[in-house]
Amino acid sequence: HLRERKSQYSSAADHTKSEFGIHFKTFDPTTDLVDWEKPLLWQVGDLREKYDEWVHQPVNRPIRLFQSDFVEWCSKTSWYIVLAVWVPVVVYLLWYCLTELARGKTRLFASFTTEYSVPVHVFWFFPLFLVGAMVWTLMEYAIHRYVFHMNPPANNYFLITLHFMLHGQHHKAPFDSSRLVFPPVPASLVIVPLYVILQMVLPPEVGLSLFVGGLFGYVAYDMTHYYLHYGSPSKGSYLAWLKSYHVRHHFEHQKLGMVL
């Protein structure tokens, strides 16, 4: 099984190398700054001032973060699991929002005043859905740029560890296919609070319309991100340009190109 996984990573790397001229760091796990036979998460904080350079030298191998097999399992997933978990939720919420809005009973500001409340017709769903997707896109960009690519202080073990868990591990091993999409368990820790907040501050159907747009945007983003690592877009296409753009983000200018 291990040989099969290594072959998988090598094939992906060879494809990218031949197409984009990428070269992985010459890597010998016995002389690296961390012990690759042990989970990496609790080791990286000890790298201190060496962490930033180390994490941006990609290697072509999978990463283990946690000692616990269960926690490790929760921290990674296959791309199709994201579709299996969230697409049914998106489809159900689409149906629910359209059905409830079509009843004509949803009104904005009804909790403050009945005289000046604004009816929300069913056609409002579509702009609300698009706004939700746009808000997700802006959130993802801001998080990617200002959180995932923060420069943790060399003397702060906690922030270095947090950075590696959130995004550093992806830059260290960009072809670890089990860590290219957001696993459902940690994703739920973000998605559920957003759902609750929207339900508290907006009429349920309005909040859900925004929420399902954002959830759709997240799923589309995750699938696009996976494809840019393992897909083979047609030469000259927009996706081929986007793949080249994203590859440069990993191997040339890690502090720039954060659209994906």
KOLDOPA-562640 format. One line per 5 residues: number of its first residue (from 1); their letters; for each residue x, y, z of N, C-alpha, C. Coordinates in steps of 0.2 Angstrom, whole numbers. Layout:
<nodes>
NUM) a) X,Y,Z,X,Y,Z,X,Y,Z ~ ...
</nodes>
This chain:
<nodes>
1) hlrer) 4,-6,0,0,0,0,4,6,0 ~ 10,6,4,14,12,4,18,13,-2 ~ 20,8,-6,23,8,-12,18,11,-17 ~ 11,9,-17,6,12,-21,5,19,-20 ~ 5,22,-14,5,29,-12,10,33,-15
6) ksqys) 17,30,-14,22,34,-16,22,34,-24 ~ 20,29,-27,20,29,-34,15,35,-36 ~ 9,35,-33,4,40,-34,7,47,-34 ~ 10,49,-28,13,55,-27,19,56,-33 ~ 23,51,-34,28,52,-39,25,54,-46
11) saadh) 20,50,-48,17,52,-54,14,59,-55 ~ 11,61,-49,8,68,-49,14,73,-50 ~ 19,72,-46,25,76,-46,28,76,-53 ~ 29,70,-56,32,70,-62,28,74,-68 ~ 22,73,-67,17,77,-72,18,84,-72
16) tksef) 18,86,-65,19,94,-64,26,96,-66 ~ 31,92,-65,37,94,-66,38,95,-74 ~ 36,90,-77,37,90,-85,33,96,-88 ~ 27,98,-85,23,103,-88,25,110,-86 ~ 27,111,-80,28,117,-77,36,118,-75
21) gihfk) 40,113,-76,47,114,-74,48,114,-66 ~ 44,111,-62,45,111,-55,50,106,-53 ~ 54,108,-48,59,103,-45,58,103,-37 ~ 56,97,-34,56,97,-27,63,97,-24 ~ 63,100,-18,69,100,-14,72,93,-13
26) tfdpt) 78,93,-14,82,86,-13,81,84,-5 ~ 78,79,-4,75,77,3,78,70,5 ~ 81,71,11,83,65,15,80,65,22 ~ 75,61,23,72,62,29,76,60,35 ~ 82,57,34,86,56,40,90,62,42
31) tdlvd) 91,67,38,95,73,39,90,79,40 ~ 84,78,39,79,84,39,79,87,47 ~ 76,93,47,75,96,54,70,93,58 ~ 66,89,56,61,85,60,61,78,59 ~ 59,74,63,59,67,63,52,64,59
36) wekpl) 53,62,53,47,60,49,44,54,51 ~ 47,50,55,44,44,58,39,45,64 ~ 39,52,66,34,54,71,30,59,68 ~ 24,60,71,19,65,69,23,72,69 ~ 22,76,64,25,82,63,22,88,67
41) lwqvg) 16,88,69,13,94,72,16,97,78 ~ 18,93,82,21,95,89,29,96,88 ~ 32,95,82,39,96,81,40,103,78 ~ 36,105,74,37,111,70,38,117,74 ~ 35,118,80,36,124,84,43,125,86
46) dlrek) 47,119,87,54,119,89,58,122,84 ~ 56,122,77,61,125,72,62,132,73 ~ 58,136,76,59,143,78,60,147,71 ~ 66,150,71,67,155,65,69,151,59 ~ 69,144,59,70,140,53,64,138,50
51) ydewv) 58,139,54,52,136,51,50,139,44 ~ 50,145,44,47,148,37,51,146,31 ~ 57,145,31,61,142,26,60,135,25 ~ 59,131,30,58,124,30,51,122,27 ~ 46,126,29,39,124,27,38,126,20
56) hqpvn) 42,131,17,41,133,10,46,129,5 ~ 49,123,8,53,119,4,49,112,3 ~ 45,112,-3,40,107,-3,44,100,-4 ~ 41,95,-1,43,88,-2,37,84,-5 ~ 39,78,-8,34,74,-12,33,68,-8
61) rpirl) 29,69,-2,28,63,2,22,65,6 ~ 18,60,9,12,62,13,15,64,20 ~ 10,67,24,12,70,31,7,67,36 ~ 10,65,41,6,63,47,7,69,52 ~ 1,71,55,1,76,59,0,74,67
66) fqsdf) -4,69,68,-6,68,75,-4,61,77 ~ -3,60,83,-2,53,86,-8,49,86 ~ -14,51,88,-20,47,88,-22,46,81 ~ -24,39,80,-26,37,73,-33,40,72 ~ -37,41,77,-44,44,76,-43,51,74
71) vewcs) -39,55,77,-38,62,76,-35,63,69 ~ -30,59,68,-27,59,61,-32,58,55 ~ -36,53,57,-42,51,52,-46,57,50 ~ -48,60,56,-52,66,55,-49,72,52 ~ -43,72,51,-39,78,49,-38,77,41
76) ktswy) -40,72,38,-39,71,31,-44,68,28 ~ -45,68,21,-51,65,18,-49,65,10 ~ -53,61,7,-53,60,-1,-58,66,-3 ~ -56,68,-10,-60,73,-13,-68,71,-13 ~ -69,65,-15,-76,63,-16,-80,63,-10
81) ivlav) -77,63,-4,-81,63,3,-84,70,3 ~ -80,75,1,-83,82,2,-90,82,-2 ~ -90,80,-8,-96,80,-12,-101,75,-9 ~ -99,70,-7,-104,65,-4,-108,68,3 ~ -104,72,6,-107,75,12,-111,81,11
86) wvpvv) -108,86,7,-111,93,7,-115,94,1 ~ -115,90,-5,-119,91,-10,-126,89,-8 ~ -128,84,-5,-135,83,-3,-137,88,2 ~ -133,91,6,-135,97,10,-137,103,6 ~ -133,104,1,-134,110,-4,-141,109,-8
91) vyllw) -142,103,-10,-148,101,-14,-154,102,-10 ~ -154,99,-4,-160,100,1,-161,107,3 ~ -156,111,4,-157,118,6,-160,122,0 ~ -157,121,-6,-160,124,-12,-168,123,-12 ~ -170,117,-12,-177,115,-12,-181,118,-6
96) yclte) -178,118,0,-181,121,6,-182,128,5 ~ -177,132,3,-178,139,2,-183,141,-3 ~ -182,138,-9,-187,140,-14,-194,138,-12 ~ -195,133,-9,-202,131,-7,-205,136,-2 ~ -201,137,3,-203,142,9,-204,149,6
101) largk) -199,151,2,-200,158,-1,-206,158,-5 ~ -208,153,-9,-214,153,-13,-220,154,-9 ~ -220,152,-3,-226,153,1,-228,160,2 ~ -223,165,1,-225,172,2,-226,174,9 ~ -223,171,14,-224,173,21,-218,176,24
106) trlfa) -212,176,20,-206,178,23,-206,186,22 ~ -204,189,27,-203,197,27,-197,199,31 ~ -194,204,29,-188,207,32,-191,212,37 ~ -187,213,43,-189,218,48,-195,217,51 ~ -198,211,50,-205,209,54,-204,209,61
111) sftte) -198,207,64,-197,207,71,-197,214,74 ~ -196,219,70,-196,226,73,-203,230,71 ~ -205,229,65,-212,232,63,-215,228,58 ~ -222,228,59,-226,224,54,-228,229,49 ~ -229,235,50,-231,240,45,-226,242,40
116) ysvpv) -220,242,41,-215,243,36,-210,237,35 ~ -212,231,36,-209,225,35,-209,224,27 ~ -203,221,24,-203,220,17,-204,213,15 ~ -208,212,11,-209,205,8,-203,202,4 ~ -202,196,5,-196,193,2,-199,188,-3
121) hvfwf) -199,190,-10,-202,185,-15,-197,180,-16 ~ -200,175,-20,-195,169,-21,-190,171,-26 ~ -190,176,-30,-185,177,-35,-179,180,-31 ~ -180,182,-25,-174,185,-21,-169,180,-19 ~ -171,173,-20,-167,168,-18,-160,168,-22
126) fplfl) -161,170,-29,-155,169,-33,-150,175,-32 ~ -152,181,-31,-147,186,-29,-144,184,-22 ~ -148,182,-17,-146,180,-10,-141,174,-11 ~ -142,170,-15,-137,164,-16,-131,166,-19 ~ -131,171,-24,-125,174,-27,-121,178,-22
131) vgamv) -124,182,-18,-121,186,-12,-118,181,-8 ~ -121,175,-6,-118,171,-1,-111,168,-4 ~ -112,166,-11,-106,163,-14,-100,168,-14 ~ -102,175,-16,-97,180,-16,-94,181,-9 ~ -98,181,-4,-95,182,3,-91,177,5
136) wtlme) -92,171,3,-88,165,4,-81,166,1 ~ -81,168,-6,-75,170,-10,-71,175,-6 ~ -74,180,-4,-70,185,0,-67,183,6 ~ -71,179,10,-69,176,16,-63,171,15 ~ -63,167,10,-58,162,8,-52,166,7
141) yaihr) -52,171,3,-46,175,1,-43,178,7 ~ -47,182,11,-45,185,17,-41,180,22 ~ -45,174,23,-42,169,27,-35,167,24 ~ -35,165,18,-29,162,15,-23,167,15 ~ -25,174,14,-19,179,14,-17,180,21
146) yvfhm) -22,182,25,-20,185,32,-19,180,38 ~ -22,174,37,-21,169,42,-17,163,40 ~ -19,160,34,-15,154,32,-8,156,30 ~ -7,162,28,0,165,26,3,170,31 ~ 1,170,37,4,174,42,11,171,43
151) nppan) 15,176,45,22,174,47,23,174,54 ~ 22,167,57,22,167,64,29,169,67 ~ 29,172,73,35,174,76,39,168,78 ~ 46,169,77,50,163,78,50,161,85 ~ 48,165,90,48,163,97,42,161,99
156) nyfli) 37,160,95,30,158,97,28,151,95 ~ 29,146,99,28,139,97,21,138,95 ~ 16,141,99,9,140,98,7,142,91 ~ 9,148,89,7,151,82,11,147,76 ~ 17,145,77,20,141,72,16,134,71
161) tlhfm) 14,131,77,11,125,77,4,126,73 ~ 0,131,75,-6,133,72,-6,134,65 ~ -1,138,63,0,139,56,1,133,52 ~ 6,128,54,7,122,51,1,118,50 ~ -3,117,56,-9,113,56,-14,116,51
166) lhgqh) -15,123,50,-20,126,46,-18,126,39 ~ -12,127,37,-10,128,30,-3,126,28 ~ 2,127,33,9,125,32,10,118,30 ~ 6,113,32,7,106,30,5,105,23 ~ 1,110,20,-1,109,13,5,112,9
171) hkapf) 8,117,11,14,119,7,20,115,8 ~ 20,111,13,26,107,14,25,101,10 ~ 19,98,9,18,92,5,12,93,0 ~ 13,97,-5,7,100,-9,4,94,-13 ~ 7,88,-13,4,82,-17,2,77,-12
176) dssrl) 1,79,-6,-3,74,-2,-10,74,-3 ~ -13,70,-7,-20,70,-9,-25,70,-4 ~ -23,67,2,-28,67,7,-29,73,11 ~ -25,78,9,-25,85,13,-26,90,8 ~ -29,89,2,-30,94,-2,-37,97,-2
181) vfppv) -42,94,2,-48,97,3,-50,97,10 ~ -55,101,12,-56,102,20,-60,96,22 ~ -58,92,27,-62,86,29,-68,89,33 ~ -73,84,32,-80,86,34,-80,88,42 ~ -76,84,46,-77,85,53,-75,92,55
186) paslv) -68,94,53,-66,101,55,-70,106,51 ~ -72,105,45,-77,109,41,-83,111,45 ~ -86,106,48,-92,107,52,-91,112,58 ~ -85,112,60,-84,117,66,-84,124,64 ~ -84,125,57,-84,132,54,-91,133,51
191) ivply) -94,128,48,-100,129,44,-106,129,49 ~ -106,125,54,-112,125,59,-113,132,63 ~ -107,135,65,-108,141,69,-110,147,64 ~ -108,147,57,-110,152,52,-118,151,51 ~ -120,145,51,-127,143,50,-131,146,56
196) vilqm) -129,145,62,-133,147,68,-133,155,68 ~ -127,158,66,-127,165,66,-132,168,61 ~ -132,165,55,-137,168,50,-144,167,52 ~ -146,161,55,-152,160,58,-155,164,63 ~ -150,167,67,-151,171,73,-153,178,70
201) vlppe) -149,181,65,-149,188,64,-154,189,58 ~ -156,184,54,-160,185,48,-166,181,48 ~ -172,182,44,-177,178,44,-174,171,41 ~ -177,165,44,-174,159,42,-172,158,35 ~ -177,159,30,-177,158,23,-171,162,20
206) vglsl) -171,168,22,-166,173,20,-159,171,22 ~ -158,169,28,-152,167,31,-150,160,27 ~ -154,156,26,-153,149,23,-151,151,16 ~ -154,155,12,-152,157,5,-145,159,5 ~ -143,164,9,-136,166,9,-131,160,11
211) fvggl) -133,156,16,-129,151,19,-128,145,13 ~ -133,144,9,-132,138,4,-128,141,-1 ~ -128,147,-3,-124,150,-8,-117,150,-6 ~ -115,151,1,-109,151,3,-106,144,3 ~ -111,139,5,-109,132,5,-107,129,-2
216) fgyva) -111,131,-6,-110,130,-13,-103,132,-16 ~ -102,139,-14,-95,142,-16,-89,138,-13 ~ -90,136,-6,-85,132,-3,-84,125,-7 ~ -89,121,-8,-88,115,-12,-85,116,-18 ~ -87,121,-22,-84,123,-29,-77,124,-28
221) ydmth) -75,128,-23,-68,130,-22,-64,124,-20 ~ -66,119,-16,-62,114,-14,-61,109,-20 ~ -66,108,-24,-66,104,-30,-61,107,-35 ~ -61,114,-36,-57,117,-40,-49,116,-38 ~ -48,117,-31,-42,117,-28,-39,110,-29
226) yylhy) -43,105,-28,-40,98,-29,-38,97,-37 ~ -43,99,-41,-41,98,-48,-35,102,-51 ~ -34,108,-48,-28,111,-50,-21,108,-47 ~ -22,103,-43,-16,99,-41,-16,93,-45 ~ -21,89,-46,-21,83,-49,-24,82,-56
231) gspsk) -28,88,-58,-31,88,-65,-26,89,-70 ~ -28,88,-76,-25,89,-82,-29,93,-87 ~ -29,100,-86,-33,104,-91,-30,104,-98 ~ -35,106,-102,-32,107,-109,-27,112,-110 ~ -22,111,-114,-17,117,-115,-20,123,-118
236) gsyla) -19,129,-115,-22,135,-117,-28,137,-114 ~ -31,132,-110,-38,134,-107,-37,138,-101 ~ -42,141,-99,-42,145,-93,-40,141,-87 ~ -42,135,-86,-40,130,-81,-33,129,-81 ~ -30,128,-87,-23,127,-88,-19,133,-85
241) wlksy) -21,139,-87,-18,145,-84,-19,145,-76 ~ -25,144,-74,-26,144,-67,-21,139,-63 ~ -21,133,-66,-16,128,-63,-9,130,-63 ~ -7,133,-68,0,136,-68,1,142,-63 ~ -4,146,-62,-4,151,-57,-4,148,-50
246) hvrhh) -7,143,-49,-7,140,-42,-1,136,-41 ~ 2,133,-46,8,129,-45,14,134,-43 ~ 14,140,-47,19,145,-45,18,148,-38 ~ 12,148,-35,10,150,-28,14,145,-24 ~ 14,138,-26,17,133,-21,25,133,-22
251) fehqk) 27,134,-28,34,133,-29,39,139,-31 ~ 36,145,-32,40,150,-34,39,156,-29 ~ 32,158,-28,31,164,-24,25,163,-19 ~ 27,159,-14,22,157,-9,18,162,-6 ~ 21,168,-5,18,174,-2,13,178,-7
256) lgmvl) 13,176,-13,8,179,-18,4,174,-21 ~ -1,176,-25,-5,172,-29,-10,168,-25 ~ -14,171,-20,-18,168,-15,-25,168,-17 ~ -27,168,-24,-34,168,-26,-37,161,-24 ~ -32,156,-25,-35,149,-23,-30,146,-18
</nodes>
